[in-house]
Amino acid sequence: MLINGLQNEPHLLNQFVSTIALNHSDHPNKLDYSNQVFEYVQNPTGFTLNSLIRAHSKSSSPHLSFYYYNQILQSSNLFIYLDNYTFTFLVRACTQILSRECGFAVHAAVIKHGFEFSRYVQCALVQMYAELGLFSLSRRLFLGIVDPDLVLQTTMVSASAKLGKVIFARKLFDEMPTRDLAAWSAIIAGYAQCGKSKEALDLFHLMQREGVMVNEVVMTSVLSACSHLCALDQGRWAHGYIERNKIRMTVTLGSALIDMYAKCGDMGKAMEAFWGMRERNVYTWSCAMSGLAMNGSGKECLELFALMKEQDVQPNEVTFVAVLRGCSVVGLVDEGHRHFESMKQVYGLEPRLEHYGCMVDLYCRAGRLDDAIEFINNMPVEPHAGAWGALLSACKIHGNVELGELAFRKLVELEENNDVCRFHGLGWGK
């Protein structure tokens, strides 16, 4: 365009901006470039503006969708107007932002401009309210829709299942005249995520009997259910099913496979799955490291962490939980402390409660109770029950009555009327 002197040609500029926006919403730099080029578009089309609204609604800058929405509102061009696509993308932007006020405002605009009966907008609103934690509004909106289609029904099943409303989700699912792969995936994932693993596996077997094609998303939920039940035999069968049916081994599915074998105690198969993966990300590495630490192989966990860094994979918060547990298993207090300090100093990661709990456990396992209580007292966040529970257990082992009584009192304060506290205190000091 620049070489041929066409940079001011309206049609080409509109087409250029739309193409970049639609194809590169997951590339911030390219999306920024489309924003910059847009400033030179003197007569943007409705399609161009909708393309930018859509792109930003899926990006890391969803708030910019509203900038382009305002461009439509302020336009004097009769050929630029709001449509159902505009509001569908705006509702999705609210879902990304996770702002209830924003969601209510957009819903009001939907009604004002007469798009409340658009199926695309209705689907987006049902999902938005569910994502915002307003399930009652999501359900009310859905139940008020006459003759909801398959897409809308599947959206409601998925939204309900994600929020743990599996009874309502199952009722909707059972009433669906036809159920596609998305509906099956949603209901099975919902049961698996809320701990109803047996029901998730039962649904999977029903899905097979009905002849529905299974994909990697469903198998990830199946492996998660096997993992929760510590059902190694069923997990092995699921692994075989994946291989027999040539289901694509994605990073997510591979991580679920590693996690299943690790939680079922078969680290040999877990690591075989790990090394057999063509592609690995930080979650895959962290999953393998967590499994090693969980099964008492702290040394191997730390070796894998070193290899991960050699391969320039950036660790995240989950990685460091595994690393600290690995240090705890083999009693490497000083190394654990170095890793803990490196989270913020080297990687810019803010330690969470789990990391503080791991450090307390590390000190307690090594018998360094004074260090443990000093660490607890210096925590920038309120110590949780796991930290005090680890200290109390260590005090019992090492016979530190005074510190143990302090830990017990703190536990009671945190979890009053909790049987766990009374259990910890049984026989204390005897």
C-alpha positions as CSV (number, residue, x, y, z in Angstrom):
1,M,0.0,0.0,0.0
2,L,2.8,2.4,0.9
3,I,4.9,1.6,-2.1
4,N,1.9,2.1,-4.5
5,G,0.7,5.3,-2.7
6,L,-2.5,3.7,-1.6
7,Q,-2.2,4.4,2.1
8,N,-5.0,6.9,2.0
9,E,-7.4,4.7,-0.1
10,P,-10.4,4.3,2.3
11,H,-11.6,0.9,1.1
12,L,-8.1,-0.7,1.3
13,L,-7.4,0.9,4.7
14,N,-10.6,-0.5,6.1
15,Q,-9.9,-3.9,4.7
16,F,-6.4,-3.8,6.0
17,V,-7.4,-2.9,9.6
18,S,-10.2,-5.5,9.6
19,T,-7.9,-8.3,8.4
20,I,-5.2,-7.6,11.1
21,A,-7.9,-7.3,13.8
22,L,-9.7,-10.5,12.9
23,N,-6.6,-12.6,12.4
24,H,-4.3,-11.4,15.2
25,S,-6.4,-10.8,18.3
26,D,-4.1,-13.0,20.2
27,H,-1.0,-11.0,19.2
28,P,-1.0,-7.7,21.2
29,N,1.7,-6.1,19.1
30,K,-0.2,-6.7,15.8
31,L,-3.5,-5.6,17.4
32,D,-1.8,-2.4,18.6
33,Y,-0.6,-1.9,15.0
34,S,-4.2,-2.2,13.8
35,N,-5.2,0.5,16.4
36,Q,-2.5,2.8,15.1
37,V,-3.5,2.3,11.4
38,F,-7.2,2.9,12.3
39,E,-6.3,6.5,13.3
40,Y,-5.6,7.2,9.6
41,V,-9.0,5.8,8.5
42,Q,-11.2,8.8,7.8
43,N,-14.3,6.9,6.9
44,P,-14.4,3.6,8.9
45,T,-17.0,1.1,8.0
46,G,-19.3,-0.7,10.4
47,F,-17.5,-3.9,9.5
48,T,-14.2,-2.4,10.5
49,L,-15.4,-1.2,13.8
50,N,-17.1,-4.5,14.6
51,S,-13.9,-6.3,13.7
52,L,-12.0,-4.2,16.2
53,I,-14.6,-4.6,18.9
54,R,-14.5,-8.4,18.4
55,A,-10.7,-8.6,18.3
56,H,-10.4,-6.6,21.6
57,S,-13.2,-8.6,23.3
58,K,-10.9,-11.6,23.0
59,S,-7.6,-9.9,23.7
60,S,-5.8,-8.8,26.8
61,S,-7.3,-5.3,26.3
62,P,-11.1,-5.9,26.2
63,H,-11.8,-2.4,27.5
64,L,-10.8,-1.0,24.1
65,S,-13.9,-2.6,22.6
66,F,-15.9,0.2,24.2
67,Y,-13.7,2.8,22.5
68,Y,-14.7,1.5,19.1
69,Y,-18.3,1.1,20.3
70,N,-18.4,4.8,21.1
71,Q,-17.0,5.4,17.6
72,I,-20.2,3.8,16.2
73,L,-22.4,5.8,18.5
74,Q,-20.7,9.1,17.6
75,S,-20.7,8.4,13.8
76,S,-22.9,10.5,11.6
77,N,-22.5,8.0,8.8
78,L,-25.9,6.4,8.1
79,F,-24.2,3.2,6.9
80,I,-22.5,2.7,10.3
81,Y,-25.0,1.3,12.9
82,L,-25.2,-1.0,15.8
83,D,-26.1,-4.6,15.1
84,N,-26.4,-7.9,17.0
85,Y,-22.7,-8.7,16.4
86,T,-21.7,-5.4,18.0
87,F,-23.5,-6.3,21.2
88,T,-22.4,-10.0,21.2
89,F,-18.8,-8.8,21.2
90,L,-19.4,-6.1,23.8
91,V,-21.0,-8.7,26.2
92,R,-17.9,-10.9,25.7
93,A,-15.7,-8.0,26.5
94,C,-17.6,-7.5,29.8
95,T,-17.1,-11.2,30.5
96,Q,-13.3,-10.7,30.0
97,I,-13.2,-7.6,32.2
98,L,-15.3,-9.4,34.9
99,S,-17.1,-6.2,35.7
100,R,-20.7,-6.5,36.9
101,E,-21.4,-2.8,36.5
102,C,-20.1,-3.0,32.9
103,G,-22.3,-6.1,32.2
104,F,-25.4,-4.4,33.6
105,A,-24.8,-1.3,31.4
106,V,-24.3,-3.3,28.2
107,H,-27.4,-5.4,29.0
108,A,-29.3,-2.1,29.3
109,A,-28.0,-0.9,26.0
110,V,-28.9,-4.2,24.4
111,I,-32.5,-3.7,25.5
112,K,-32.5,0.0,24.6
113,H,-31.4,-0.8,21.0
114,G,-33.8,-3.7,20.6
115,F,-31.3,-6.7,20.4
116,E,-32.5,-8.6,23.5
117,F,-34.1,-11.3,21.3
118,S,-31.0,-12.0,19.2
119,R,-29.8,-15.5,19.9
120,Y,-26.2,-14.6,19.6
121,V,-26.6,-11.8,22.2
122,Q,-28.8,-14.0,24.4
123,C,-26.0,-16.7,24.5
124,A,-23.4,-14.2,25.3
125,L,-25.5,-12.7,28.1
126,V,-26.2,-16.1,29.7
127,Q,-22.5,-16.9,29.7
128,M,-21.6,-13.4,30.9
129,Y,-23.8,-13.6,34.0
130,A,-22.6,-17.0,34.8
131,E,-18.9,-15.9,34.5
132,L,-19.7,-12.9,36.7
133,G,-20.9,-15.3,39.5
134,L,-24.6,-14.2,38.9
135,F,-26.0,-17.6,38.2
136,S,-29.5,-16.7,39.3
137,L,-29.6,-14.0,36.6
138,S,-28.1,-16.3,34.0
139,R,-30.7,-19.0,34.7
140,R,-33.6,-16.5,34.8
141,L,-32.5,-15.1,31.4
142,F,-32.2,-18.6,30.0
143,L,-35.6,-19.8,31.3
144,G,-37.3,-16.7,29.9
145,I,-36.2,-17.6,26.3
146,V,-38.8,-19.3,24.3
147,D,-37.7,-22.5,22.5
148,P,-33.9,-22.1,23.1
149,D,-31.8,-23.7,20.4
150,L,-29.0,-26.2,20.8
151,V,-26.3,-23.6,21.0
152,L,-28.1,-21.7,23.8
153,Q,-28.9,-24.9,25.7
154,T,-25.3,-26.0,25.5
155,T,-24.1,-22.6,26.7
156,M,-26.4,-22.9,29.8
157,V,-25.3,-26.5,30.5
158,S,-21.7,-25.4,30.3
159,A,-22.2,-22.3,32.4
160,S,-24.1,-24.3,35.1
161,A,-21.6,-27.1,35.2
162,K,-18.6,-24.7,35.6
163,L,-20.3,-23.1,38.6
164,G,-20.9,-26.5,40.2
165,K,-24.7,-26.4,39.6
166,V,-24.6,-29.9,38.2
167,I,-28.1,-30.9,39.2
168,F,-29.6,-28.1,37.1
169,A,-27.0,-28.7,34.4
170,R,-27.9,-32.4,34.3
171,K,-31.6,-31.6,34.1
172,L,-31.1,-29.4,31.1
173,F,-28.7,-31.9,29.6
174,D,-31.2,-34.8,29.9
175,E,-34.0,-32.6,28.4
176,M,-32.0,-31.7,25.3
177,P,-33.6,-33.3,22.2
178,T,-30.1,-33.5,20.6
179,R,-26.8,-33.3,22.4
180,D,-23.6,-32.4,20.6
181,L,-20.0,-32.9,21.6
182,A,-19.9,-29.5,23.3
183,A,-22.8,-30.5,25.6
184,W,-21.3,-33.8,26.5
185,S,-17.9,-32.1,27.1
186,A,-19.5,-29.5,29.4
187,I,-21.5,-31.9,31.5
188,I,-18.6,-34.4,32.0
189,A,-16.2,-31.6,32.8
190,G,-18.7,-30.1,35.3
191,Y,-19.0,-33.4,37.2
192,A,-15.3,-33.9,37.2
193,Q,-14.5,-30.4,38.4
194,C,-16.9,-30.5,41.3
195,G,-15.6,-33.8,42.6
196,K,-18.4,-36.1,41.3
197,S,-15.9,-38.3,39.5
198,K,-17.9,-41.5,39.4
199,E,-20.8,-39.7,37.8
200,A,-18.4,-38.1,35.2
201,L,-17.1,-41.6,34.3
202,D,-20.6,-43.0,34.1
203,L,-21.5,-40.1,31.7
204,F,-18.5,-40.9,29.6
205,H,-19.5,-44.5,29.2
206,L,-23.1,-43.4,28.3
207,M,-21.5,-41.0,25.7
208,Q,-19.7,-44.0,24.2
209,R,-22.9,-46.1,24.1
210,E,-24.7,-43.3,22.2
211,G,-21.9,-43.3,19.6
212,V,-20.8,-39.7,20.1
213,M,-17.2,-39.0,18.9
214,V,-14.9,-38.3,21.8
215,N,-12.2,-35.7,21.7
216,E,-9.2,-34.6,23.8
217,V,-11.3,-32.2,25.9
218,V,-13.6,-35.0,27.1
219,M,-10.6,-37.3,27.7
220,T,-9.0,-34.6,29.8
221,S,-12.0,-34.6,32.1
222,V,-12.1,-38.4,32.2
223,L,-8.4,-38.6,33.3
224,S,-9.2,-35.9,35.9
225,A,-12.0,-38.1,37.3
226,C,-9.7,-41.1,37.4
227,S,-7.1,-39.0,39.1
228,H,-9.6,-37.9,41.8
229,L,-10.7,-41.5,42.4
230,C,-7.1,-42.8,42.4
231,A,-8.5,-45.3,39.9
232,L,-5.3,-46.6,38.2
233,D,-7.0,-49.4,36.3
234,Q,-9.6,-47.0,34.8
235,G,-6.8,-44.5,34.1
236,R,-4.8,-47.1,32.2
237,W,-7.9,-48.0,30.2
238,A,-8.5,-44.3,29.4
239,H,-4.8,-44.0,28.3
240,G,-5.3,-47.0,26.0
241,Y,-8.5,-45.6,24.7
242,I,-6.7,-42.4,23.7
243,E,-4.0,-44.3,21.9
244,R,-6.4,-46.8,20.2
245,N,-8.6,-44.0,18.9
246,K,-5.6,-41.8,17.9
247,I,-7.0,-38.8,20.0
248,R,-4.7,-35.8,19.6
249,M,-2.3,-35.6,22.6
250,T,-2.5,-31.9,23.4
251,V,-0.4,-30.3,26.1
252,T,-3.5,-30.1,28.3
253,L,-4.3,-33.8,27.8
254,G,-0.7,-34.9,28.3
255,S,-0.6,-32.9,31.6
256,A,-3.8,-34.6,32.7
257,L,-2.3,-38.0,31.9
258,I,0.9,-37.2,33.9
259,D,-1.2,-36.0,36.8
260,M,-3.4,-39.1,36.8
261,Y,-0.5,-41.6,36.9
262,A,1.3,-39.5,39.5
263,K,-1.8,-39.3,41.8
264,C,-2.3,-43.0,41.4
265,G,1.3,-43.6,42.5
266,D,2.7,-44.9,39.1
267,M,5.5,-42.3,38.6
268,G,7.2,-44.6,36.0
269,K,4.2,-44.3,33.7
270,A,3.9,-40.6,34.5
271,M,7.4,-39.8,33.5
272,E,7.1,-42.1,30.4
273,A,4.1,-39.9,29.4
274,F,6.1,-36.8,30.1
275,W,9.1,-37.7,28.1
276,G,6.9,-39.0,25.3
277,M,5.2,-35.6,24.7
278,R,6.3,-33.7,21.6
279,E,5.3,-30.4,23.1
280,R,5.6,-29.3,26.7
281,N,4.7,-26.1,28.5
282,V,5.2,-24.8,32.0
283,Y,2.1,-26.7,33.2
284,T,3.4,-30.0,31.9
285,W,6.8,-29.5,33.6
286,S,5.1,-28.4,36.8
287,C,2.7,-31.4,36.7
288,A,5.6,-33.9,36.4
289,M,7.6,-32.1,39.2
290,S,4.5,-32.1,41.5
291,G,4.1,-35.8,40.9
292,L,7.7,-36.5,41.8
293,A,7.5,-34.4,45.0
294,M,4.2,-36.0,45.9
295,N,5.7,-39.5,45.6
296,G,8.8,-38.7,47.6
297,S,11.2,-38.2,44.8
298,G,12.4,-34.7,45.8
299,K,15.8,-35.1,44.3
300,E,14.4,-36.0,40.9
301,C,11.9,-33.1,41.2
302,L,14.7,-30.6,41.7
303,E,16.7,-32.1,38.8
304,L,13.7,-31.7,36.5
305,F,13.4,-28.1,37.6
306,A,17.1,-27.5,36.7
307,L,16.5,-29.1,33.3
308,M,13.3,-27.0,32.8
309,K,15.3,-23.8,33.4
310,E,18.0,-25.0,31.0
311,Q,15.4,-25.3,28.3
312,D,14.3,-21.7,28.9
313,V,10.9,-22.5,30.2
314,Q,9.7,-19.8,32.6
315,P,8.5,-21.2,35.9
316,N,5.2,-20.0,37.4
317,E,3.5,-20.2,40.8
318,V,2.5,-23.8,40.4
319,T,6.1,-24.7,39.6
320,F,7.4,-23.3,42.8
321,V,4.9,-25.2,44.9
322,A,6.3,-28.4,43.4
323,V,9.9,-27.2,43.9
324,L,9.4,-26.3,47.6
325,R,7.6,-29.6,48.2
326,G,10.6,-31.3,46.6
327,C,13.0,-29.5,48.9
328,S,10.8,-30.4,51.9
329,V,10.8,-34.1,51.0
330,V,14.6,-34.3,51.0
331,G,15.2,-31.8,53.8
332,L,17.0,-29.2,51.7
333,V,16.0,-26.2,53.8
334,D,18.6,-23.7,52.6
335,E,18.0,-24.6,48.9
336,G,14.2,-24.3,49.5
337,H,14.7,-20.8,51.0
338,R,16.8,-19.8,48.0
339,H,14.1,-20.9,45.6
340,F,11.4,-19.1,47.7
341,E,13.4,-15.9,47.6
342,S,14.0,-16.2,43.8
343,M,10.3,-16.2,43.1
344,K,10.0,-12.4,43.6
345,Q,13.7,-11.4,43.1
346,V,14.3,-13.4,39.9
347,Y,11.0,-14.2,38.3
348,G,8.7,-11.4,39.6
349,L,6.3,-13.8,41.1
350,E,4.4,-12.9,44.3
351,P,4.4,-15.8,46.8
352,R,1.0,-17.1,47.7
353,L,-0.4,-18.8,50.8
354,E,0.6,-22.2,49.3
355,H,4.2,-21.1,49.1
356,Y,4.3,-19.9,52.6
357,G,2.7,-23.1,53.8
358,C,5.4,-25.1,51.9
359,M,8.1,-23.1,53.6
360,V,6.6,-23.7,57.1
361,D,6.4,-27.4,56.3
362,L,10.0,-27.4,55.1
363,Y,11.2,-25.9,58.4
364,C,9.0,-28.3,60.4
365,R,10.1,-31.4,58.7
366,A,13.7,-30.5,59.3
367,G,12.9,-29.9,63.0
368,R,13.7,-26.2,62.8
369,L,10.7,-25.1,64.8
370,D,12.2,-21.7,65.8
371,D,12.8,-20.9,62.2
372,A,9.2,-22.0,61.4
373,I,7.6,-19.7,64.0
374,E,9.8,-16.8,63.0
375,F,8.8,-17.3,59.3
376,I,5.1,-17.5,60.3
377,N,5.4,-14.3,62.4
378,N,7.0,-12.4,59.4
379,M,4.5,-13.5,56.8
380,P,3.0,-10.5,55.0
381,V,-0.3,-12.4,54.9
382,E,-2.5,-14.0,57.6
383,P,-1.1,-17.5,58.3
384,H,-3.6,-20.1,57.2
385,A,-4.6,-23.3,59.0
386,G,-2.2,-25.4,56.9
387,A,0.8,-23.5,58.3
388,W,-0.3,-23.8,61.9
389,G,-1.3,-27.4,61.4
390,A,2.2,-28.3,60.1
391,L,3.8,-26.5,63.1
392,L,1.5,-28.3,65.5
393,S,2.3,-31.7,64.0
394,A,6.0,-31.0,64.2
395,C,5.7,-29.9,67.8
396,K,4.1,-33.2,68.7
397,I,6.9,-35.1,67.0
398,H,9.7,-33.0,68.7
399,G,7.9,-32.5,72.0
400,N,7.8,-28.7,72.0
401,V,4.8,-28.2,74.3
402,E,4.8,-24.4,74.5
403,L,5.0,-23.8,70.8
404,G,2.5,-26.6,70.2
405,E,-0.1,-24.9,72.5
406,L,0.4,-21.6,70.6
407,A,-0.1,-23.4,67.2
408,F,-3.2,-25.1,68.6
409,R,-4.7,-21.9,69.9
410,K,-4.2,-20.3,66.5
411,L,-5.8,-23.2,64.8
412,V,-8.9,-22.9,67.0
413,E,-9.1,-19.2,66.3
414,L,-9.0,-19.9,62.5
415,E,-11.3,-22.9,62.5
416,E,-13.6,-22.6,65.5
417,N,-15.8,-25.7,65.9
418,N,-13.8,-27.5,63.3
419,D,-13.3,-31.2,64.2
420,V,-9.8,-31.0,62.6
421,C,-8.7,-28.7,65.4
422,R,-10.0,-31.0,68.1
423,F,-8.3,-33.9,66.4
424,H,-5.0,-32.1,66.4
425,G,-5.4,-31.3,70.1
426,L,-6.2,-34.8,71.3
427,G,-3.6,-36.0,73.8
428,W,-1.7,-32.8,73.5
429,G,1.0,-32.5,76.1
430,K,0.5,-36.1,77.5
